[in-house]
Amino acid sequence: MGFLKRILRNAVSEDPSRVTSSGSFETLTDEELQTHMGIHSYGVFDLTDAIRPSYDLQIVPRQGFRYDEYVDETNGSATPVILASATRHRLMDLFLELIDPLGPVVDVVLETSHQGNSDHEDLYREHIDAPVLKSTLLEFEDLLLNDGCTGIAVINPGKRQEVQLDEHKLLIAYGNPLDDFSQVMIDGDVYPDDEIRFITEAEHVHSSSERYFDEFTQLRNRLGMDGDEFAGAW
């Protein structure tokens, strides 16, 4: 569990009041941590291996989505957003289906925080055929679902729309309109729930491995990314 403990992180929430504890994973014994990481389901909701909720279950993972908005700090513009959580066996299919409304040619961003880096690095690739991208991502399904240091975003800059499978394994859709994205969710048995809270809104723990770092490097190379940092999707 040494590598896991090096990448322990606190909540990534825009509402600090929702964070009710900080750093409690550091106080766990290896046995307690291994037991917690070994819990794969909460009710009918199956987790990936990438992330676990707080030890005291401040938030119990469940399926659903809610509407929100992203506000640009530089100009104050607001972009509508869907945030969603889906059980493991539906997650990859939903993500691939969410790519379809973006169109036949897209841009893609890989996000990495491997090897305990506190800062994320974003790697950008322009103009890839969506069917080619989806085929490649299916080959790396294990990495995308189970690595807590890998996230991916697919973008259509012309439409100003984007979908993400982030490192917390949440599905996120940005842009206007959101109708096509919400329909994909509903068709996949993921329904709107204004009260749902997500694993990022409390303390949680990410998990990764050297094997996943190697697979990330392979995916980066397959996508033709040169490793230059990319400052923003738009």
Summary of the structure (lengths in Angstrom):
residues: 234
radius of gyration: 17.1
end to end distance: 37.7
largest distance: 50.2
contacts: 708
relative contact order: 0.22
helix: 34%
strand: 26%
